[in-house]
């Protein structure tokens, strides 16, 4: 995947790791994007070989179970801090 650096992205951009799951190009630079596209094409065999590793990485860190666990932790922390704050008031 080719991704512009220094651009607003959804939180999932954290899955983009230079050289492992993605390549970044300089935002607003057509020449850098073009060069990265050429480089990506030239190294396509190595990216094809990384396919399983990329899929495993994404599945491990971005599964429904993982996202639910993170959400549950945030909610639990919020509830605990709210309860704690209400006893202080």
N, C-alpha and C positions, 0 to 999 in steps of 0.2 A: 504494500500500500504506500502511496506517496501522499504526504501530509505537509501542508504549509506550516512553517514555524511561526510563532508569534501571532497567531490568529485565534479568535475565540472559537473554542471547540466544546463539544459536549463532554461530560465527564469521562466517557469511554476512551477519550484520546490517551488516557493514562496507559492503555493497553498497547499503545504505539511506542515501541522501544527501538531506537535507531539501530539498524543493522540486524535486529532480531525479528521484529514483526513489521517493521516499516522503515521507510527512508523519509527524512524531512528535507524540504527544499525551502529556500528563502522566499518568504511571502512577498508577493507583488513583483517577483522576478521571473519573467518568462524564460530568460536564458538559463537560470538555475533549474527551473522546472524541466526545461527541454534537456539539459545535461543529465539530470537525475533520471529522466525517462530513458535516455540512451543507455546510461549505466545500468538501470534496472533491467532493460532488455538484454544487454550483454551478459548480465549475471543471472539470467532467468533460471538456468539449471540449478544454481545454488538455492534460489528461492523455492523452486519446485521441491528440492530435497528438504527444505525447512517446513514444508506443509504440515507434516504430522506434529512437529514440535510446536508450531504456531497454534494448531488446533488444540493440542493438549494444554498449552499455557492458557489460552483463552477459556477453555472448559474448566480448568482448575480455579482460576481467579474470577471468572464471570459467570458462574453457574447460577441458576435460580436459587439454589440452596445458599450459596455464598452471599448473594444479594439480600436474601431474606434474613440471614444471620446478621449482616451488617445493619440492616434496617431495625431489627429487633434490639440490637445493642444500642443504637441511637435512641430509640424510644425508651428503653429501660433507663438509660442514663438521664434522659430528659425527665422522666417520671420521678426518679430518685432525687434529682436536684430540685424539682418542684416541690416534692414532699418535704425535703430537708429545708427548703426556703420557707415553706408555710409554717413550720415549727419555730423558725426564728422570728417570724412576724408576730 
